[in-house]
Amino acid sequence: MSMFEVLRRFGTFALLVFTGSVLLFLVLHLVRIPLVLIAKVLEISMRRLDAFVTRHASKPPTGPVNQFFHPTPVSREEALNVHA
């Protein structure tokens, strides 16, 4: 069915509604493309950040854990005299 047959059979308003709906469909898909690309970039960056954090959090410490105090040897008597 051609555009002229639709115009003759259903009228101008039906043709305008159909054309408007097709244009709205195209506009929504054109708006969707950048949003999908942004979501994909966010997904990739979040995966890389998660892998980076997981890799660094699961490594054992290379130095002393307490960096504020120098490790001092504690004798056995001192350890027994400590009261909490």
VEXDONU-78472 format. One record per atom (N, C-alpha, C): residue number from 0; z, y, x negated. Coordinates in steps of 0.001 Angstrom, whole numbers, m for minus. Each point is the difference from the previous one (the first is absolute). Layout:
N
> NUM,Z,Y,X
...
! end
This chain:
84
> 0,0,m1161,m850
> 0,0,1161,850
> 0,0,1235,m903
> 1,m919,874,225
> 1,m117,1187,m839
> 1,933,1103,504
> 2,104,1037,m785
> 2,861,1124,347
> 2,m491,687,1270
> 3,m1311,84,176
> 3,m559,657,1181
> 3,241,m818,1267
> 4,m28,m1330,m118
> 4,291,m844,1150
> 4,1471,127,405
> 5,901,73,m992
> 5,1421,191,295
> 5,208,1348,670
> 6,m680,1025,m490
> 6,118,1336,583
> 6,m494,9,1448
> 7,m1106,m654,261
> 7,m564,m24,1353
> 7,867,m849,937
> 8,549,m1106,m501
> 8,727,m918,869
> 8,1445,432,249
> 9,721,449,m1068
> 9,1427,290,136
> 9,333,1489,m30
> 10,m884,826,m491
> 10,236,1433,11
> 10,399,539,m1370
> 11,24,1320,m35
> 11,288,690,m1253
> 11,1430,m244,m471
> 12,946,m4,936
> 12,1403,m171,m371
> 12,248,m1347,m672
> 13,m584,m1061,509
> 13,177,m1330,m593
> 13,m600,m45,m1404
> 14,m1136,666,m178
> 14,m617,37,m1327
> 14,867,787,m979
> 15,578,1100,467
> 15,892,789,m868
> 15,1275,m762,m342
> 16,553,m724,958
> 16,1199,m803,m265
> 16,m309,m1085,m1019
> 17,m1124,m661,167
> 17,m383,m1047,m951
> 17,m217,578,m1399
> 18,m721,1114,m85
> 18,m248,633,m1301
> 18,1302,465,m634
> 19,890,570,815
> 19,1301,434,m515
> 19,828,m1157,m508
> 20,m16,m1121,700
> 20,777,m1155,m443
> 20,m560,m594,m1290
> 21,m1318,m18,m135
> 21,m603,m486,m1245
> 21,346,929,m1158
> 22,m63,1309,222
> 22,362,962,m1052
> 22,1475,m94,m367
> 23,871,m174,990
> 23,1430,m169,m278
> 23,248,m1268,m815
> 24,m710,m1063,345
> 24,104,m1246,m760
> 24,m389,214,m1463
> 25,m1094,709,m226
> 25,m444,260,m1374
> 25,975,891,m752
> 26,520,1021,661
> 26,956,911,m652
> 26,1277,m739,m372
> 27,496,m840,887
> 27,1218,m760,m304
> 27,m203,m938,m1182
> 28,m1147,m602,m101
> 28,m261,m869,m1148
> 28,m168,802,m1283
> 29,m572,1178,81
> 29,m115,835,m1194
> 29,1356,531,m449
> 30,896,251,938
> 30,1353,429,m352
> 30,793,m1165,m572
> 31,m279,m1189,458
> 31,738,m1191,m430
> 31,m282,m360,m1459
> 32,m1178,251,m488
> 32,m391,m418,m1352
> 32,912,601,m1068
> 33,244,1331,m21
> 33,908,522,m1030
> 33,1426,m520,148
> 34,444,m224,1237
> 34,1352,m521,188
> 34,126,m1419,m549
> 35,m1013,m811,180
> 35,20,m1360,m548
> 35,m16,44,m1523
> 36,m781,914,m570
> 36,m31,120,m1458
> 36,1342,459,m552
> 37,647,943,668
> 37,1324,452,m434
> 37,1011,m1140,84
> 38,m55,m778,1061
> 38,906,m1138,142
> 38,m247,m1031,m1099
> 39,m1245,m208,m372
> 39,m311,m971,m1056
> 39,522,473,m1348
> 40,m166,1297,m288
> 40,510,559,m1256
> 40,1518,m105,m45
> 41,669,292,1114
> 41,1456,m131,51
> 41,440,m1449,m211
> 42,m712,m924,597
> 42,353,m1411,m150
> 42,m126,m439,m1456
> 43,m1087,385,m658
> 43,m213,m395,m1389
> 43,1058,624,m901
> 44,297,1282,207
> 44,994,654,m850
> 44,1391,m576,236
> 45,337,m347,1230
> 45,1311,m594,270
> 45,116,m1398,m603
> 46,m1078,m765,14
> 46,31,m1326,m639
> 46,204,122,m1506
> 47,m703,953,m622
> 47,155,181,m1443
> 47,1401,479,m351
> 48,535,919,795
> 48,1356,494,m237
> 48,1021,m1112,190
> 49,m183,m836,1004
> 49,906,m1122,224
> 49,m51,m983,m1165
> 50,m1188,m294,m491
> 50,m120,m916,m1143
> 50,651,601,m1238
> 51,m171,1297,m211
> 51,604,675,m1152
> 51,1524,m57,75
> 52,552,322,1162
> 52,1459,6,163
> 52,550,m1409,m119
> 53,m664,m966,587
> 53,466,m1383,m76
> 53,m33,m513,m1431
> 54,m1063,329,m715
> 54,m109,m445,m1387
> 54,1107,594,m861
> 55,282,1273,170
> 55,1016,642,m828
> 55,1416,m334,451
> 56,202,m286,1270
> 56,1343,m339,472
> 56,373,m1431,m344
> 57,m966,m862,m208
> 57,309,m1402,m274
> 57,83,m311,m1488
> 58,m283,986,m869
> 58,146,m236,m1437
> 58,1476,59,m381
> 59,427,m872,m910
> 59,1391,96,m460
> 59,177,1261,m852
> 60,1200,539,m53
> 60,220,1211,m791
> 60,m194,m275,m1486
> 61,m597,948,m686
> 61,m253,m175,m1433
> 61,1142,536,m852
> 62,759,917,527
> 62,1114,571,m746
> 62,1292,m176,755
> 63,1016,725,m424
> 63,1271,m100,714
> 63,m125,598,1401
> 64,711,m607,932
> 64,m69,461,1373
> 64,786,1300,154
> 65,1168,85,m653
> 65,809,1198,67
> 65,m387,903,m1163
> 66,m723,1069,285
> 66,m497,871,m1056
> 66,965,1133,m327
> 67,1104,122,727
> 67,897,1118,m201
> 67,1099,m288,m1031
> 68,350,m1256,m192
> 68,1057,m361,m938
> 68,m562,m955,m1035
> 69,406,184,m1247
> 69,m406,m923,m1051
> 69,778,m1300,165
> 70,m649,m1106,m228
> 70,725,m1277,132
> 70,1056,m112,m1105
> 71,1230,m201,398
> 71,1093,m163,m973
> 71,556,m1396,159
> 72,284,m633,m1113
> 72,593,m1342,94
> 72,1436,106,516
> 73,306,m796,989
> 73,1331,m9,595
> 73,695,m1277,m427
> 74,1190,181,m543
> 74,743,m1197,m408
> 74,559,m693,1234
> 75,423,m1215,m192
> 75,493,m788,1127
> 75,1304,577,547
> 76,801,549,m866
> 76,1274,564,448
> 76,m222,1235,868
> 77,m979,821,m386
> 77,m297,1189,804
> 77,m522,m398,1372
> 78,m806,m1022,49
> 78,m552,m429,1288
> 78,1090,m527,918
> 79,1042,m600,m570
> 79,1065,m540,839
> 79,953,1095,471
> 80,117,1093,m745
> 80,926,1073,361
> 80,m594,989,1008
> 81,m1217,m201,436
> 81,m620,920,955
> 81,501,m368,1398
> 82,503,1019,722
> 82,489,m222,1358
> 82,m845,832,955
> 83,m416,m595,1067
> 83,m827,706,975
> 83,860,677,1043
! end
